[in-house]
Amino acid sequence: MNMNNTKKSRILVIDDEVSITSSLKRTLELSGYQCDTVNCGKDALRTLREKSTYDLIITDIRLPDISGIEILDIVTVKYPFLPVIVITGYASIESTKEAIRKGALDYLPKPFTTGALISAVNNALKSSKKRNQYKNLYEIVYQSNCMEEIMDMVTRVGRAESTILVTGESGTGKELIARAIHRNSRRSTQQFISVNSGAIPEGLLESELFGHIKGAFTGAVTTSHGRFHVADGGSLFLDEVGNMSLAMQVKLLRVLQDGEFSPVGSSDVVKTDVRLIAATNMNLEQAISTKTFREDLYYRLNVIEIHIPPLRQRTDDILPLSEFFLSRLAGSEHSRKLTLSSNAVSALLSYHWPGNVRELENTMERASVLCDSEQVELHDLPDRITYSKEDFPEQTPTAEHINLDSLLNSIEKHYIINALKKSNGNKTSTAKILGLKRTTLLARMKHYNIQRDTGKNQDE
């Protein structure tokens, strides 16, 4: 029974027989659930769009318009965390296999008992909660298998003293991985020092790393300790190591080989006990081939490599990260907890994220500021996310044959049509996406001969 839950789970039942939907609704509500019913696929999709807060779908395989298998396909893409139970009076091994393969969590052949139904519902809801529980280890949020493997590697290498090379595109979280390695090491009670070598001018990097004595150069009015000294006994994270000059690479190699260095302007040799974790978004092997990176240093750094895939290659992490960022923002800046609409989810999952996790975090911060309801909608997201490459005209005129008015009209028409599609034909939402008044939108639709039903979901 679900009567003691503070939040009753909401279930959508889809079946073409009114007697069955009425019976299921009565049974589920007696068991403490909230239940809505529809009798065809079109109504189901419309209801999902309008009330995207369901915790479970129960659908018949055979419906008068859209099959339960087709609904499964749509739910898997647009509502990836929404569990589905399939029921049918036409049980077969083939349909069972297909339903499970498409993502159904359970399969109930008619007729089924009340006990079997409630058991299936309870199990599906428990499974859904587990699927929605992302992992947060050392402040790294993930759900994908590849990040699971990376975090397992972090746990193992943390106990060792080997030098680590973390590779990956900008914004993937290389420093977070380095911090996780440090926290899981015997050095965790000591300093973790981070240096972005790409952000420090070449003339100052040596002093930044190794320190200098008074009078070593113009402006050196006092003796200063470098990062290797400060990090002694702990870990030093050296980001963008591929941007270092060959001269600095030689000095870094000496530290790795001998565990010692000399401050700028001094002949004294200073011993250091530092675990180095380096990171780069460059292809160092290619840099070696062009003689811009030393091969001996590469092998000193790359004792163990941890490569972080870009976000577009681990899409399972997009929604958990989005939810995490929104939750963190709600705790620090807002009084309300925001959720993502189904359209926003679809846009986030479809976008290629060139800026990776950093771009996603900034996107969620933007949405939290602009959102004026309890749910993040398409118009709360940047245009680059809501408009894909397919949203633009395919043909661009050559420089010799440009009709600017025609080109601008073509672009404006495409924006309007695609905004209508993204809002499923809702003119008010479309106008909001485009930053227009509704009357202006209708006038431009008339001007471009855009039909009023443009953008309505073809599944309806």
N, C-alpha and C positions, 0 to 999 in steps of 0.2 A: 504493500500500500504506500501511497505517496502523500497521505493526508497531512503529515507533520512537516513537510517541506515548507520553508519560508517562501520559496519561489516555486510555484507549480509549473511543471514542464508543459510546454505548449505543443500539441500534436496536430498535424494536418492529415486528415483521412481522405483518400481519393478512391472512389468506386462509383461505377455507373448505376448501381442498384441502390435506390433510396433506402430500402429496408435494411440493407447491410450497413450503410453509413450511419443510419439512425441507431442501429444496434451497437455498433462500435463506439459511437459517441457516448451512449448511455453507459456502456461498460467502462470506458476510460474515465469518464467523469466521476463515476462511483468509486473508482480507484484513486481519485484525487488529482487527475490530470485536467488541464484545459484542452478542449478539442474543438476544432473547426472541421467542417466537411464540405466537399465539392463533388460533383458528379461527372466531370470531364477534365481532360488535360489542360484545355485552354483556361478554364476557371482556376485550375490549380496554379498555373504559371502566373496568372494575374494576381491571385491571392498572395503568392510568394513575393511578388514585387511590391505589393502594397503593404504587406505585413511580414517583413523579413526577420521575424523574431522567433520563428519556430525552432523547437529542439529536436523534432523527429517528424518524418513523413512515413505514412503507411499508404501504399498505393497498390491498386490492382494492376495486373499485367495487361489485361485486355480492357481498353477504354474505347469509347465511340470515336475519338478523334486522334489522340496522341497516346501511344502505348506506354506502359509503365517503364519499359526499357529506355524509350526516348526521354522520358522524364528523368530517369537515372543519369543519362548522358548530360542533360542540362544542369542537373543539381551538382554533379561532380565538378563541372567547370565553374558555375556561378556561386555555388554554396558548398565549398569543399569540406567544411566541417559539419555539414548537416547529414545525420544518418538516415538511411532509408530501409524500411522493411517492406518486402514485396509479398503480396498475397494473390492467389489465383485459384480458380476452380478448374484450371486446365493444367494440372501438375505434370511435368515431364522432366526427365534428367537434363535435356538440352536447355529448356528455359531456366531451370535452376542454376545450371552452370553459367549461363549467360548473365543472369541477374547478379550472381556473386562476382563474376568477372567485371561487371560494370560498376561494382562498388556497393551493392546491397549488403547490409550487415546480417540480415536473416531472411528466411523464406518460409512462408506459412501456406501450405495447401489447404483449400477449403474442403470440407468444413473443419474448423479448428475450435478448440475449447477455450473458455475464458481464461483458464489457467495458462494455456500455451501462449495466448495473446499477451497477457500481462507479463509473463516471464520473458518473452521476446522483447517487449517494450522496455522493461527494466534493464535487461542486458545491453540493449542498443544504447540506452541513455548513459549507462556506465561506461561503455566503450567510447562513446562520443566525448565524455568528460576526459577520458585518458588521452584521446587524440588531440584535445584542445589544450592539454597541459604541456606547454613548451618547457624546455629545460633552461635553467639559468645558473650556469656554473662560472664562478669568478667574473660575474657581470657580463658573461657572454651568453646571449639568448639564441637558441637554435632548436630545430626539430628535424633537420635533414640528416640522412645517413652519413653524408660526407663530413658534416661538422661533428657528428658523433665520433667518427674515426679520428678526426683532428683532436678533439678533446681527450680521447683515449691516449693519443700520442703525447699531448701536453702533460697528462698525468704521469706517463712513463718517463719522459725525458726530464721532467722537473726534478726527479730524484738523482739524476746524473749531474756531471760537471761539464759535459761537452758543450762546445760552442754551437749555437743554433742559428740557422739562417731562415728567416720567415719571408716568404715570397708571396706576391699577389698584387692585384691592381690597387690603385689608390682608393681609400675609403672602405676596404674590406675588413679592417679591424686588426691590422698587424700588431699595433701597440697593445691592444687588449690581450692578444695571444701571448705576447712577451710578458706582460704583467701576470698572466695566469701561470706561466712557467715559473716566474719568480716566486709567486705565492705558494707554489707546490714544491718548492725546493728547500734545502736546509738553510738557505740564505734569507728566508722569508722575513726574519726579524731584523734584517739589515736593510740598507738603502736600495731603492730601485731608482736609478737615474736615467732619464731619457734625454737623448740629444738628436736633434734633426739636423744632420750634417748638410742637407740640401738648403737649409734656411740660414746657414751661417756663412758669411763671406770667407773665401779661401784664406785670406790673410789672418783671419781671427780664429779659424777652426783649430789650428794647432794649440794655440793658447787655451781655447775653450776645453780641449780634451786633456792637455798635459799641464796646464798652468804656466806661469811665468814668474820670473823674479823682478824685483824693482829695477827699473831702468833698462829692461830688456828691449824695449822699443818706445817710440814716442807715445806718451800717454800712460805708460806703465809706471804709475807713481807709487804703487805698493806691490808687494809680492802677492800672488793669487794662486790658489790651488785649482787644478783642473778637475774635470769630471771623473777621470780615472782615480784620482786621489780621494775625492768625496765618496765615490762608490766602493771604496776598498772594503772587502768582506761581503759585498752585496752583488747586485747585477747592474750592468750598464747596457741600455738599449740604444743602439746606434742605427737610426732610421736613415733611409735614402743613402745607404753606404755606396751605391753605385755611382753617386755624383762626386765622390772624393777624387781629388787629383792624384796622379801617379806618385808624386812626392809624399803626399799624406798617406797613401796606401803603404808605402815603404815603412813609415813610422808606425802605422797600425800593425803591420806584420811583425815588427820587432816586439811589440807588446804581447802579441799572441804567442810568439815563439819563446820569449825569454821572461815574460811577466815583469818587465821593467821599462822605464821611460825616463827621459830627461826633460825637465821644464824648459820652456823657451828662455834662452839667455843663460842657462846654467849647464855646467858640465857634470853636475851631480847626477847619480843614477838612483832613481826611486823605484822601490819594489812595490808591486800591487797585486792584490788577490781579488780579481774581478771576474765574474762570469759574463762573457760578452754574448748578447743576443742581437744579431744584426738583421736588418730588413731592407728590402728593395722592391720596387715595382718594375725594375729593369730586367732584361734578359742578360745575366752576367756572362753566360757562355758566349753569347753573341758579342758582348763587349770585349771579351778576351780575344776573339778572332779579329777585332778591329784595333787591338792593342791599346784600348782605353781602360782596361782593368787587368790587374796582375793575376796570372793563373795561380801562382803560389798562394796569394792571399785568398783567392776563391776557395781553394781546397782547405785552407785553415778555417775559413768561415763556415763552409758547407760541410761540417762534420755530420750534422743532422739537419735536413731541410724539412720545413713544414710549409706546404703550399696551401694558401687559402683561395678557394675558387671564387669567382665573381658571383654576385647575388643572382644574376640571370641564370646561372648554372645550378643554383640551389634554391629554387622557387618555393620549396617547402618552408623556408625560413622567412619569407616575406610577410605573411600574415602574423606569425608569432612576434616578429620584430615590431611590426606596426602596432599591435596590441600592447606590447611592452612599452613602446615610446609614448603612446597615448595615455597609458596608465601612469607612467612616471610624470608626464606633464600634468595630469589631473591632480596628482598628489602634491605637486610643487606650485602650480600656478592657477589651477581652476577648481571650482567647487563641484564640477560635474564630471562624470566618467563618460567619455565618448565611445561610441561603437562605429563600425564601418558598415555602410549600406552595401547591398549586394552589387550595385553598379560600381561603387568605389572599389570593392574587392576585385571585381573583374578587371578594372583598369589597372590596379596595382599589380595584379598577376600577369597582365599582358605587357607591361612596360619593361624595357630592357635594362634599366638602371645603370647607366654608364658611370654614375658616381657612387654606386654600390650602397653599403649600409649608411654611409654618411649622408648620401642624398636622400635616402628613405627617412632618416631621422629628421632632416631639415623639412622634408615634405610633411611629416606628421606634426611638426611644430607649427608650420604654416596653417595646416588644416585646423589645429586646435584653436588658433587665434581667429580664423575666419568663420569657423562653424558657428551658426546661430541656432542650432538645435541640439538634440541629444545624439545625432547620428551624422557622421561625415559623409557628405554627398559628393557627386562628381564635380560640382561647381566649387567645392572647397579645395580641389586639387589643382596643381599647375596645368596649364594648357599642354605642355610637352608630354604630360602623362595621359591626359584625356583624349589627345589627338595623336593617332599613330600616323606612320608614313602613308598608309592607305587612305588617310583622310584628305590628301591633297591631290590636285589634278595631276595626272601622269605626264601630260605633255607640257613641256616648257618651250615657248617660242624662241627661235633664234634671235640674236641681237639685231639682225637686219630686218626682221619682220615682227616687231613688237607693236601690238595695239594695246596700250596700257589700260584703257578703259575696259576693253574686253577681258584682259587678264585679271584685273581686279574684280570684275563682276564674277568671273569664273571661280576665283578663290573664295569670294564672299558666299556664293551659292553653295560651294562645297562645305564651307564651315556651317552654314545653316542646316544643310541636309544631315551632316554627321552629328550636329548637336541634337537634332530631332531624333536621330537613331539612338543616341546615348540616353536621351530622356524618354525613350519609348513613345515618342509622339506627343508628349505633354508640352503644350505651348508655353505655359507659365514657367516650367522648369527650363525649357530651351531658352527662353528670353533671359532667364537668370544666368545661365551658363555663358551666354553671349554678351551679357551686360547691356541688354536692350530693354526698352519698354515692350510689353506684350503687343500693344497696338503697332509699334514700329516693326516688330517681327512679322506680324500678320501682313502688313503692307509690303514688306520685302518678299515674303513668300508669294504674294500675289504678283509682284513685279517679275519675279523669276519663274513664275508658273509652277511653283512647288505645291503639290497637292496637300490638302489639310491632313490627310491620313498618313503622310510620309513619316517614317520612323516607327510606326506602330509595329510591335513585335510580330514577326511572321509566324510565331508559334501559337499566337492567339487564334 
